[in-house]
Amino acid sequence: MLFFDKLQRHTPTVSFEFFPPKTPDGWAKLYATIAETARLNVDFVSVTYGAGGSTRENTVDLVASLQNNLAIHAMAHLTCLGHSQVELSKILDKLAAKQVPAIMALRGDPPKGETAFRPHPYGFAHASDLIGFIKDGWPHFKIGCAAYPEGHPESFAAGEARTPDRDIAFLKRKQDNGADFAVTQFFFDNAAYFAFVGKARAKGVTIPLLPGIMPMSSAKQISRFIALSGCSIPEALRLAAASENAEEAGYQFALNQCRDLLAQGAPGIHLYTLNQSALSGRILAALRDEKRV
Ligand SMILES: Cc1cc2nc3c(=O)[nH]c(=O)nc-3n(C[C@H](O)[C@H](O)[C@H](O)COP(=O)(O)OP(=O)(O)OC[C@H]3O[C@@H](n4cnc5c(N)ncnc54)[C@H](O)[C@@H]3O)c2cc1C
């Protein structure tokens, strides 16, 4: 069953996210991860789109190869950043010709050193515009979009409490323009996700909101996310960072997060793998053993 059919039938999906590496070593590691992913039979894999340069072409080629050579349902991320409508059309034509079934339509972040997003003069300023463009020209694509349980960083001033309230109207616009589902930014506090889903549903957002989970595998990594992510941090994650076996504690934390999300009705789990399959694969295996997915 295609991943989107599963979503529509309320059968939970599990998906992995990869990024195109920049070094030969990074590619070697990713190929090993992909071989393992093919064996795991995940519902779909998504590949991020870089801020510029050759990694952008690599996204298209990698997604096409996953889809056609390995029969893994693949979703290509695509951003407004730096592209005219003509360029976007060419990329979408190429993805369509390669039978890629889904596009994750995003705006993109301001390039390094810039504080505000500047749209291309012949492009789009917001993801919702790109979504409408894809829906009009390539209606067969399934379209994903981004959602932010704790608010997009530009949606509140420095020092202000984080809230998704301002973004939800724009999420609704993404849905109205053709988005079929959303994937959330990672978060560590499931209460934030469920509060966000409640608010979105109250404003007429009906599409599946797939929670994005970041499994972490070392005390250093967990501490870095606690310090820098800006996310709400549950006590259990602080304890994991301080644990003598932080790798195992990080895995258990992410697994418990997934268990609770699925038990409370989340439509699936999207794992930010950071191009490594070990932790994500363990989580998937455990969820399958427990018949949660
Ligand atoms: C699951 C996921 C995957 C991602 N993958 C990538 C990737 O592959 N490559 C990459 O470069 N980045 C990626 N990003 C990051 C993303 O590009 C940034 O978060 C970016 O800053 C916003 O993208 P968006 O699509 O949410 O933009 P938008 O929906 O356009 O929102 C951006 C900001 O503008 C506001 N806004 C939206 N519409 C309007 C409007 N009509 N009028 C006024 N304000 C508006 C929103 O509230 C928000 O503050 C990803 C993010 C997520 C959550």
The ligand as an SDF file (V2000), in Angstrom:
LIG
                    3D

 53 58  0  0  0  0  0  0  0  0999 V2000
    9.8110   18.7270    8.0790 C   0  0  0  0  0  0  0  0  0  0  0  0
   10.6970   19.8580    7.6220 C   0  0  0  0  0  0  0  0  0  0  0  0
   11.5460   19.6490    6.5290 C   0  0  0  0  0  0  0  0  0  0  0  0
   12.3910   20.6790    6.0850 C   0  0  0  0  0  0  0  0  0  0  0  0
   13.2160   20.4530    5.0110 N   0  0  0  0  0  0  0  0  0  0  0  0
   13.9940   21.4570    4.5290 C   0  0  0  0  0  0  0  0  0  0  0  0
   14.8230   21.2610    3.3750 C   0  0  0  0  0  0  0  0  0  0  0  0
   14.8740   20.1800    2.7910 O   0  0  0  0  0  0  0  0  0  0  0  0
   15.5560   22.3100    2.9330 N   0  0  0  0  0  0  0  0  0  0  0  0
   15.5360   23.5300    3.5580 C   0  0  0  0  0  0  0  0  0  0  0  0
   16.2280   24.4460    3.1050 O   0  0  0  0  0  0  0  0  0  0  0  0
   14.7650   23.7410    4.6400 N   0  0  0  0  0  0  0  0  0  0  0  0
   13.9930   22.7370    5.1460 C   0  0  0  0  0  0  0  0  0  0  0  0
   13.1980   22.9520    6.2450 N   0  0  0  0  0  0  0  0  0  0  0  0
   13.2760   24.2470    6.9390 C   0  0  0  0  0  0  0  0  0  0  0  0
   12.3160   25.2880    6.3440 C   0  0  0  0  0  0  0  0  0  0  0  0
   12.7110   25.6310    5.0310 O   0  0  0  0  0  0  0  0  0  0  0  0
   12.3800   26.5080    7.2660 C   0  0  0  0  0  0  0  0  0  0  0  0
   11.8190   26.2060    8.5140 O   0  0  0  0  0  0  0  0  0  0  0  0
   11.8170   27.7940    6.6910 C   0  0  0  0  0  0  0  0  0  0  0  0
   12.2550   28.8680    7.5240 O   0  0  0  0  0  0  0  0  0  0  0  0
   10.2970   27.8460    6.6260 C   0  0  0  0  0  0  0  0  0  0  0  0
    9.8050   26.9960    5.7130 O   0  0  0  0  0  0  0  0  0  0  0  0
    8.2100   26.7870    5.5200 P   0  0  0  0  0  0  0  0  0  0  0  0
    8.0620   25.8960    4.3740 O   0  0  0  0  0  0  0  0  0  0  0  0
    7.5890   26.4290    6.7900 O   0  0  0  0  0  0  0  0  0  0  0  0
    7.8110   28.3000    5.1320 O   0  0  0  0  0  0  0  0  0  0  0  0
    6.4730   29.1280    5.2230 P   0  0  0  0  0  0  0  0  0  0  0  0
    5.2720   28.2890    5.3610 O   0  0  0  0  0  0  0  0  0  0  0  0
    6.5340   30.0720    4.0670 O   0  0  0  0  0  0  0  0  0  0  0  0
    6.6420   29.9210    6.5980 O   0  0  0  0  0  0  0  0  0  0  0  0
    7.7830   30.7250    6.8770 C   0  0  0  0  0  0  0  0  0  0  0  0
    7.4030   31.8430    7.8430 C   0  0  0  0  0  0  0  0  0  0  0  0
    6.5250   32.7600    7.1720 O   0  0  0  0  0  0  0  0  0  0  0  0
    5.2390   32.8230    7.8200 C   0  0  0  0  0  0  0  0  0  0  0  0
    4.2750   32.8080    6.7210 N   0  0  0  0  0  0  0  0  0  0  0  0
    3.8810   31.7580    5.9780 C   0  0  0  0  0  0  0  0  0  0  0  0
    3.0110   32.1570    5.0290 N   0  0  0  0  0  0  0  0  0  0  0  0
    2.8590   33.4960    5.1800 C   0  0  0  0  0  0  0  0  0  0  0  0
    2.1030   34.4960    4.5160 C   0  0  0  0  0  0  0  0  0  0  0  0
    1.3100   34.1820    3.4780 N   0  0  0  0  0  0  0  0  0  0  0  0
    2.1960   35.7860    4.9330 N   0  0  0  0  0  0  0  0  0  0  0  0
    3.0070   36.1150    5.9820 C   0  0  0  0  0  0  0  0  0  0  0  0
    3.7500   35.2030    6.6640 N   0  0  0  0  0  0  0  0  0  0  0  0
    3.6760   33.9240    6.2630 C   0  0  0  0  0  0  0  0  0  0  0  0
    5.1710   31.5890    8.7090 C   0  0  0  0  0  0  0  0  0  0  0  0
    4.3720   31.8210    9.8530 O   0  0  0  0  0  0  0  0  0  0  0  0
    6.6420   31.3840    9.0940 C   0  0  0  0  0  0  0  0  0  0  0  0
    7.0110   32.2190   10.1500 O   0  0  0  0  0  0  0  0  0  0  0  0
   12.3620   21.9450    6.7430 C   0  0  0  0  0  0  0  0  0  0  0  0
   11.5140   22.1390    7.8350 C   0  0  0  0  0  0  0  0  0  0  0  0
   10.6950   21.0990    8.2840 C   0  0  0  0  0  0  0  0  0  0  0  0
    9.8120   21.3180    9.4690 C   0  0  0  0  0  0  0  0  0  0  0  0
  1  2  1  0
  2  3  1  0
  2 52  2  0
  3  4  2  0
  4  5  1  0
  4 50  1  0
  5  6  2  0
  6  7  1  0
  6 13  1  0
  7  8  2  0
  7  9  1  0
  9 10  1  0
 10 11  2  0
 10 12  1  0
 12 13  2  0
 13 14  1  0
 14 15  1  0
 14 50  1  0
 15 16  1  0
 16 17  1  0
 16 18  1  0
 18 19  1  0
 18 20  1  0
 20 21  1  0
 20 22  1  0
 22 23  1  0
 23 24  1  0
 24 25  2  0
 24 26  1  0
 24 27  1  0
 27 28  1  0
 28 29  2  0
 28 30  1  0
 28 31  1  0
 31 32  1  0
 32 33  1  0
 33 34  1  0
 33 48  1  0
 34 35  1  0
 35 36  1  0
 35 46  1  0
 36 37  1  0
 36 45  1  0
 37 38  2  0
 38 39  1  0
 39 40  1  0
 39 45  2  0
 40 41  1  0
 40 42  2  0
 42 43  1  0
 43 44  2  0
 44 45  1  0
 46 47  1  0
 46 48  1  0
 48 49  1  0
 50 51  2  0
 51 52  1  0
 52 53  1  0
M  END
$$$$
